[in-house]
Amino acid sequence: MNWSSNDDNFMIGVREIGERFSYRFYDDTHPYFIAEEDYNAQWAFEDSLNINSNWGWNGNGDNSRYFYKNKQLATVIGISGIAPVGKKASFIFDSMVFITENPKVNYKTKQKDITYERFDNQGNSMPTTFTAEYGIGSIANTTSRNITLILMPAMRFNKSYEKAFQVALAGFINYDEVDGLQSAPVPMISWLRKF
């Protein structure tokens, strides 16, 4: 399936590669810091680059804040099985591994002089000029690997041929070369019926 950037927000979070422009306000430890204490400065800066931080659309139908990949390709490996435990119980094991390669984004530092108009309490105009330092991104030839492992061990208790109750101690482990290791449990309780 081809998920182009013109699709209506379909799987946007999954397809994002990185920001086209990297910057942050109110954080002097960030490499692209804009030293300004007025939200109007952020709006003026984003307007000068034709981007919108809240929605990401520049009015032309293209997303102006993020790079996207047209296709979400992954290698998927699955292992599952069932083993009886007594007359009315079974041990269920299900697992899936997703392996993806994501392009990296390189940033080049640039500076831009921004002037915007602000007003004091009496309504007098106070033009303000500041120099914005930001990173402009480009997609690199290198990639980073993302591996997600989903484990779903469970016990299934059969009340009859048509009904079963299942408890799963499922969870996922995600390893990303950029963000590191993340994991979380996802316990599940299921009632199964045959129709």
Backbone as CSV, one residue per row, in Angstrom:
resi,resn,N_x,N_y,N_z,CA_x,CA_y,CA_z,C_x,C_y,C_z
1,MET,0.842,-1.180,0.000,0.000,0.000,0.000,0.882,1.238,0.000
2,ASN,0.532,2.204,-0.799,1.291,3.441,-0.880,0.600,4.509,-0.045
3,TRP,1.238,4.904,1.052,0.662,5.926,1.935,1.358,7.238,1.641
4,SER,0.842,8.001,0.722,1.474,9.263,0.362,1.110,10.334,1.372
5,SER,1.841,11.458,1.323,1.610,12.535,2.297,0.288,13.240,2.061
6,ASN,-0.386,12.963,0.949,-1.672,13.597,0.694,-2.833,12.850,1.327
7,ASP,-2.594,11.655,1.857,-3.664,10.936,2.546,-4.091,11.718,3.768
8,ASP,-5.357,11.658,4.105,-5.914,12.472,5.184,-5.469,11.953,6.543
9,ASN,-4.260,12.339,6.951,-3.704,12.014,8.269,-3.615,10.517,8.526
10,PHE,-3.665,9.681,7.495,-3.674,8.237,7.679,-2.286,7.762,8.071
11,MET,-2.157,7.200,9.276,-0.903,6.644,9.753,0.222,7.677,9.759
12,ILE,-0.091,8.948,10.028,0.935,9.998,9.971,2.023,9.749,10.996
13,GLY,1.646,9.405,12.238,2.654,9.196,13.263,3.621,8.087,12.925
14,VAL,3.144,7.069,12.202,3.992,5.941,11.843,4.925,6.324,10.704
15,ARG,4.494,7.212,9.817,5.262,7.521,8.630,6.232,8.686,8.811
16,GLU,6.175,9.389,9.931,7.064,10.532,10.125,8.513,10.080,10.199
17,ILE,9.376,10.738,9.446,10.810,10.469,9.501,11.484,11.444,10.454
18,GLY,11.129,12.713,10.359,11.724,13.730,11.230,11.234,15.107,10.834
19,GLU,11.624,16.111,11.609,11.204,17.468,11.319,12.030,18.061,10.185
20,ARG,11.377,18.839,9.350,12.106,19.577,8.323,12.939,20.692,8.953
21,PHE,12.380,21.308,9.989,13.070,22.379,10.690,13.124,22.042,12.164
22,SER,14.301,22.036,12.755,14.453,21.708,14.175,14.754,22.982,14.951
23,TYR,13.928,23.274,15.949,14.149,24.440,16.797,13.312,24.279,18.054
24,ARG,13.627,25.063,19.063,12.855,25.008,20.292,13.000,26.332,21.029
25,PHE,11.919,26.785,21.633,11.938,27.997,22.436,12.117,27.632,23.906
26,TYR,12.641,28.558,24.688,12.710,28.452,26.160,13.593,27.300,26.616
27,ASP,14.599,26.933,25.841,15.479,25.845,26.240,16.880,26.142,25.713
28,ASP,17.706,26.773,26.535,19.013,27.213,26.062,20.003,26.067,25.909
29,THR,19.614,24.826,26.266,20.501,23.682,26.055,20.244,23.025,24.698
30,HIS,19.188,23.452,24.023,18.868,22.880,22.721,19.799,23.472,21.670
31,PRO,20.249,22.676,20.698,21.191,23.228,19.717,20.596,24.335,18.849
32,TYR,19.261,24.356,18.714,18.628,25.393,17.914,17.698,26.198,18.809
33,PHE,18.281,27.019,19.647,17.541,27.784,20.651,17.242,29.174,20.122
34,ILE,15.992,29.610,20.285,15.602,30.965,19.933,15.331,31.706,21.226
35,ALA,16.221,32.615,21.575,16.156,33.305,22.868,15.140,34.433,22.798
36,GLU,13.902,34.111,23.061,12.838,35.109,23.002,11.740,34.683,23.973
37,GLU,11.162,35.626,24.676,10.159,35.318,25.695,8.768,35.762,25.276
38,ASP,8.473,35.669,24.022,7.178,36.106,23.524,6.713,35.077,22.497
39,TYR,5.489,34.553,22.666,4.983,33.562,21.720,4.870,34.134,20.310
40,ASN,4.703,35.463,20.202,4.639,36.071,18.879,5.919,35.829,18.095
41,ALA,7.050,35.679,18.809,8.315,35.405,18.139,8.259,34.055,17.446
42,GLN,7.660,33.078,18.111,7.534,31.753,17.497,6.659,31.823,16.262
43,TRP,5.540,32.534,16.362,4.658,32.638,15.205,5.363,33.338,14.052
44,ALA,6.088,34.425,14.367,6.795,35.165,13.318,7.851,34.293,12.655
45,PHE,8.556,33.511,13.470,9.592,32.626,12.921,8.974,31.559,12.031
46,GLU,7.906,30.920,12.498,7.271,29.875,11.705,6.650,30.434,10.434
47,ASP,6.073,31.632,10.528,5.522,32.263,9.326,6.613,32.524,8.302
48,SER,7.809,32.908,8.781,8.905,33.197,7.847,9.362,31.948,7.110
49,LEU,9.139,30.762,7.695,9.495,29.500,7.051,8.292,28.823,6.411
50,ASN,7.124,29.455,6.520,5.881,28.912,5.964,5.525,27.575,6.603
51,ILE,5.657,27.497,7.940,5.254,26.285,8.653,4.313,26.661,9.780
52,ASN,3.604,25.660,10.274,2.662,25.842,11.362,2.880,24.712,12.348
53,SER,3.280,25.043,13.574,3.636,23.995,14.537,2.432,23.234,15.048
54,ASN,1.256,23.870,15.040,0.087,23.211,15.611,-0.491,22.168,14.657
55,TRP,-0.582,22.504,13.376,-1.234,21.602,12.426,-0.274,21.059,11.389
56,GLY,0.779,21.799,11.098,1.772,21.308,10.160,1.452,21.558,8.704
57,TRP,0.318,22.196,8.406,-0.051,22.388,7.001,0.286,23.807,6.569
58,ASN,0.828,23.945,5.345,1.180,25.276,4.861,0.140,25.848,3.906
59,GLY,-1.017,25.216,3.851,-2.089,25.736,3.016,-2.060,25.207,1.591
60,ASN,-1.019,24.479,1.218,-0.914,23.965,-0.138,-1.213,22.473,-0.221
61,GLY,-1.701,21.890,0.869,-2.009,20.476,0.869,-0.817,19.598,1.189
62,ASP,0.342,20.173,1.441,1.531,19.410,1.801,1.912,19.713,3.240
63,ASN,2.404,18.722,3.940,2.815,18.963,5.312,4.167,19.642,5.316
64,SER,4.261,20.779,5.989,5.463,21.602,5.933,6.386,21.399,7.111
65,ARG,5.972,20.644,8.120,6.777,20.516,9.333,7.608,19.237,9.346
66,TYR,7.127,18.154,8.709,7.767,16.851,8.844,8.112,16.238,7.493
67,PHE,9.150,15.406,7.501,9.429,14.521,6.380,8.609,13.250,6.571
68,TYR,8.102,12.691,5.467,7.337,11.454,5.520,7.922,10.439,4.554
69,LYS,7.711,9.173,4.855,8.023,8.110,3.904,6.725,7.698,3.229
70,ASN,6.798,7.418,1.938,5.596,7.082,1.190,5.072,5.694,1.525
71,LYS,5.965,4.799,1.941,5.533,3.439,2.251,6.077,3.032,3.609
72,GLN,5.290,2.264,4.331,5.708,1.718,5.621,6.005,0.246,5.406
73,LEU,7.286,-0.061,5.174,7.679,-1.436,4.910,8.305,-2.038,6.157
74,ALA,7.995,-3.296,6.426,8.553,-3.967,7.598,8.639,-5.464,7.321
75,THR,9.638,-6.085,7.921,9.729,-7.544,7.938,8.992,-8.034,9.175
76,VAL,8.074,-8.979,9.003,7.263,-9.477,10.106,7.487,-10.979,10.248
77,ILE,7.858,-11.413,11.460,8.047,-12.830,11.765,7.136,-13.187,12.930
78,GLY,6.385,-14.270,12.816,5.470,-14.666,13.876,5.647,-16.121,14.269
79,ILE,5.555,-16.389,15.564,5.613,-17.758,16.090,4.449,-17.915,17.063
80,SER,3.689,-18.986,16.918,2.568,-19.214,17.828,2.380,-20.712,18.031
81,GLY,1.692,-21.041,19.124,1.437,-22.442,19.410,0.458,-22.600,20.557
82,ILE,-0.056,-23.820,20.703,-0.991,-24.126,21.780,-0.651,-25.517,22.325
83,ALA,-0.716,-25.631,23.652,-0.423,-26.921,24.298,-1.456,-27.152,25.389
84,PRO,-2.092,-28.335,25.415,-3.095,-28.616,26.438,-2.453,-28.758,27.815
85,VAL,-3.164,-28.237,28.816,-2.756,-28.386,30.222,-3.979,-28.919,30.959
86,GLY,-4.073,-30.207,31.111,-5.265,-30.789,31.716,-6.374,-30.939,30.692
87,LYS,-7.606,-31.215,31.187,-8.731,-31.478,30.304,-9.382,-30.204,29.761
88,LYS,-9.388,-29.130,30.557,-10.117,-27.930,30.148,-9.248,-26.689,30.097
89,ALA,-7.954,-26.818,30.056,-7.074,-25.653,30.005,-6.003,-25.865,28.940
90,SER,-5.542,-24.755,28.372,-4.493,-24.797,27.360,-3.542,-23.608,27.558
91,PHE,-2.274,-23.844,27.266,-1.293,-22.760,27.263,-1.174,-22.252,25.821
92,ILE,-1.362,-20.956,25.663,-1.320,-20.324,24.342,-0.066,-19.447,24.291
93,PHE,0.683,-19.556,23.216,1.824,-18.659,23.022,1.732,-18.051,21.630
94,ASP,1.864,-16.723,21.588,1.819,-15.998,20.319,2.856,-14.893,20.382
95,SER,3.582,-14.696,19.314,4.597,-13.640,19.282,4.770,-13.128,17.863
96,MET,5.146,-11.849,17.767,5.411,-11.230,16.467,6.609,-10.304,16.608
97,VAL,7.445,-10.269,15.583,8.591,-9.369,15.534,8.453,-8.514,14.283
98,PHE,8.526,-7.179,14.452,8.488,-6.233,13.339,9.859,-5.572,13.228
99,ILE,10.449,-5.614,12.053,11.767,-5.011,11.834,11.643,-3.998,10.698
100,THR,11.988,-2.737,10.992,11.919,-1.683,9.981,13.246,-0.939,9.902
101,GLU,13.492,-0.355,8.745,14.651,0.507,8.526,14.124,1.902,8.222
102,ASN,14.502,2.889,9.058,14.015,4.254,8.884,15.147,5.179,8.465
103,PRO,14.934,6.022,7.456,15.969,6.983,7.069,16.259,7.966,8.199
104,LYS,17.503,8.403,8.288,17.882,9.408,9.270,17.777,10.805,8.654
105,VAL,17.665,11.803,9.519,17.606,13.189,9.073,18.823,13.926,9.617
106,ASN,19.547,14.601,8.737,20.681,15.429,9.137,20.248,16.886,9.162
107,TYR,20.766,17.647,10.140,20.400,19.048,10.273,21.617,19.942,10.076
108,LYS,21.429,20.986,9.302,22.456,21.995,9.081,22.005,23.285,9.752
109,THR,22.867,23.862,10.585,22.505,25.069,11.334,22.453,26.283,10.419
110,LYS,21.363,27.038,10.542,21.210,28.271,9.778,20.720,29.365,10.723
111,GLN,20.877,30.591,10.323,20.406,31.747,11.096,19.515,32.613,10.220
112,LYS,18.552,33.262,10.872,17.631,34.125,10.142,17.222,35.278,11.035
113,ASP,17.261,36.499,10.516,16.819,37.677,11.271,15.313,37.829,11.101
114,ILE,14.610,37.903,12.236,13.148,37.985,12.236,12.737,39.293,12.896
115,THR,11.829,40.014,12.259,11.254,41.226,12.856,9.744,41.039,12.942
116,TYR,9.205,41.306,14.115,7.752,41.215,14.270,7.278,42.373,15.126
117,GLU,5.974,42.658,15.050,5.397,43.801,15.749,4.698,43.346,17.011
118,ARG,5.019,43.979,18.115,4.322,43.745,19.373,3.857,45.089,19.912
119,PHE,2.948,45.068,20.884,2.350,46.296,21.390,2.458,46.331,22.910
120,ASP,2.661,47.537,23.455,2.698,47.682,24.905,1.275,47.831,25.431
121,ASN,1.136,48.086,26.747,-0.194,48.180,27.364,-1.010,49.352,26.847
122,GLN,-0.352,50.358,26.299,-1.064,51.517,25.761,-1.378,51.371,24.278
123,GLY,-1.000,50.254,23.678,-1.280,50.022,22.266,-0.225,50.569,21.333
124,ASN,0.913,51.012,21.880,1.975,51.536,21.042,2.749,50.386,20.402
125,SER,3.096,50.572,19.132,3.828,49.549,18.402,5.272,49.472,18.881
126,MET,5.752,48.247,19.082,7.131,48.022,19.514,7.739,46.943,18.618
127,PRO,8.275,47.329,17.450,8.902,46.326,16.579,10.081,45.655,17.292
128,THR,10.154,44.359,17.176,11.214,43.592,17.817,11.936,42.760,16.764
129,THR,13.247,42.778,16.829,14.065,41.994,15.906,14.930,41.029,16.704
130,PHE,15.006,39.789,16.248,15.886,38.826,16.891,16.454,37.898,15.817
131,THR,17.535,37.243,16.146,18.167,36.296,15.229,17.781,34.886,15.644
132,ALA,17.151,34.165,14.739,16.739,32.787,15.009,17.802,31.840,14.475
133,GLU,18.236,30.928,15.319,19.143,29.863,14.894,18.344,28.571,14.870
134,TYR,18.356,27.903,13.741,17.541,26.703,13.605,18.276,25.689,12.739
135,GLY,17.773,24.469,12.738,18.347,23.421,11.907,17.421,23.098,10.761
136,ILE,17.953,23.100,9.556,17.150,22.717,8.400,17.544,21.296,8.019
137,GLY,16.559,20.416,7.928,16.817,18.994,7.788,16.904,18.523,6.347
138,SER,17.635,17.448,6.171,17.687,16.746,4.883,17.775,15.250,5.176
139,ILE,17.164,14.450,4.326,17.145,12.999,4.532,18.499,12.425,4.146
140,ALA,19.096,11.681,5.079,20.427,11.112,4.864,20.334,9.790,4.125
141,ASN,21.474,9.324,3.633,21.531,8.021,2.960,21.553,6.866,3.957
142,THR,21.858,7.157,5.237,21.922,6.115,6.264,20.545,5.899,6.887
143,THR,20.382,4.748,7.517,19.109,4.410,8.146,19.342,3.967,9.588
144,SER,18.276,3.985,10.373,18.306,3.436,11.725,17.293,2.301,11.801
145,ARG,17.619,1.286,12.570,16.765,0.096,12.656,15.831,0.193,13.848
146,ASN,14.606,-0.234,13.648,13.620,-0.300,14.711,13.099,-1.728,14.784
147,ILE,13.164,-2.336,15.971,12.697,-3.710,16.173,11.646,-3.710,17.281
148,THR,10.483,-4.240,16.984,9.414,-4.352,17.974,9.037,-5.817,18.152
149,LEU,9.098,-6.285,19.391,8.745,-7.659,19.731,7.476,-7.645,20.583
150,ILE,6.476,-8.375,20.140,5.218,-8.505,20.886,5.106,-9.940,21.375
151,LEU,4.996,-10.118,22.689,4.855,-11.441,23.305,3.473,-11.559,23.927
152,MET,2.806,-12.674,23.695,1.446,-12.854,24.215,1.258,-14.254,24.786
153,PRO,1.927,-14.602,25.883,1.650,-15.891,26.530,0.312,-15.824,27.268
154,ALA,-0.442,-16.897,27.229,-1.779,-16.866,27.828,-2.198,-18.252,28.284
155,MET,-3.160,-18.262,29.195,-3.833,-19.497,29.609,-5.294,-19.398,29.184
156,ARG,-5.772,-20.456,28.522,-7.161,-20.493,28.072,-7.878,-21.603,28.809
157,PHE,-9.023,-21.239,29.369,-9.835,-22.191,30.137,-11.142,-22.427,29.377
158,ASN,-11.361,-23.659,28.948,-12.537,-23.997,28.156,-13.680,-24.423,29.073
159,LYS,-14.741,-23.629,29.104,-15.922,-24.000,29.872,-16.741,-25.046,29.129
160,SER,-16.745,-24.952,27.807,-17.418,-25.925,26.954,-16.797,-25.805,25.565
161,TYR,-17.346,-26.533,24.619,-16.814,-26.487,23.251,-17.049,-25.105,22.632
162,GLU,-18.100,-24.401,23.058,-18.444,-23.109,22.474,-17.932,-21.916,23.273
163,LYS,-17.461,-22.104,24.508,-17.087,-20.971,25.367,-15.703,-21.186,25.967
164,ALA,-14.943,-20.089,26.066,-13.615,-20.147,26.689,-13.290,-18.797,27.316
165,PHE,-12.443,-18.855,28.332,-11.981,-17.673,29.054,-10.458,-17.659,28.969
166,GLN,-9.866,-16.513,28.615,-8.414,-16.466,28.400,-7.793,-15.289,29.134
167,VAL,-6.663,-15.555,29.797,-5.890,-14.517,30.485,-4.508,-14.479,29.848
168,ALA,-4.107,-13.312,29.344,-2.816,-13.164,28.669,-1.960,-12.132,29.395
169,LEU,-0.708,-12.475,29.638,0.263,-11.534,30.202,1.107,-10.994,29.056
170,ALA,0.463,-10.272,28.156,1.124,-9.786,26.952,1.940,-8.524,27.241
171,GLY,2.779,-8.179,26.292,3.585,-6.977,26.400,4.410,-6.782,25.148
172,PHE,5.076,-5.623,25.064,5.927,-5.376,23.908,7.271,-4.828,24.356
173,ILE,8.268,-5.066,23.535,9.614,-4.523,23.722,9.995,-3.872,22.401
174,ASN,10.380,-2.612,22.463,10.754,-1.874,21.262,12.179,-1.377,21.393
175,TYR,12.995,-1.666,20.381,14.368,-1.150,20.351,14.540,-0.290,19.113
176,ASP,14.961,0.946,19.349,15.225,1.889,18.271,16.641,2.404,18.433
177,GLU,17.407,2.425,17.354,18.792,2.875,17.436,18.903,4.339,17.818
178,VAL,17.817,5.096,17.632,17.823,6.519,17.991,17.298,6.724,19.409
179,ASP,16.140,6.126,19.733,15.476,6.360,21.015,15.814,5.331,22.080
180,GLY,16.479,4.235,21.731,16.852,3.238,22.730,15.769,2.204,22.945
181,LEU,15.759,1.630,24.167,14.884,0.518,24.504,13.661,1.002,25.267
182,GLN,12.493,0.501,24.876,11.238,0.806,25.564,10.438,-0.480,25.685
183,SER,9.700,-0.608,26.779,8.854,-1.785,26.958,7.671,-1.443,27.838
184,ALA,6.633,-2.250,27.721,5.439,-2.040,28.541,4.607,-3.315,28.549
185,PRO,3.994,-3.636,29.696,3.080,-4.790,29.744,1.710,-4.410,29.191
186,VAL,1.057,-5.365,28.572,-0.299,-5.152,28.061,-1.138,-6.370,28.441
187,PRO,-1.502,-6.523,29.729,-2.300,-7.684,30.134,-3.696,-7.631,29.516
188,MET,-4.221,-8.805,29.167,-5.528,-8.875,28.509,-6.357,-10.020,29.078
189,ILE,-7.646,-9.786,29.148,-8.608,-10.824,29.516,-9.613,-10.939,28.372
190,SER,-9.853,-12.159,27.912,-10.735,-12.357,26.760,-11.792,-13.411,27.069
191,TRP,-12.976,-13.176,26.547,-14.033,-14.175,26.582,-14.259,-14.613,25.138
192,LEU,-14.128,-15.885,24.883,-14.243,-16.410,23.522,-15.533,-17.215,23.385
193,ARG,-16.216,-16.972,22.260,-17.459,-17.706,21.991,-17.441,-18.196,20.548
194,LYS,-17.981,-19.377,20.346,-18.144,-19.887,18.987,-19.588,-19.647,18.543
195,PHE,-19.723,-19.065,17.345,-21.067,-18.767,16.824,-21.376,-19.671,15.655
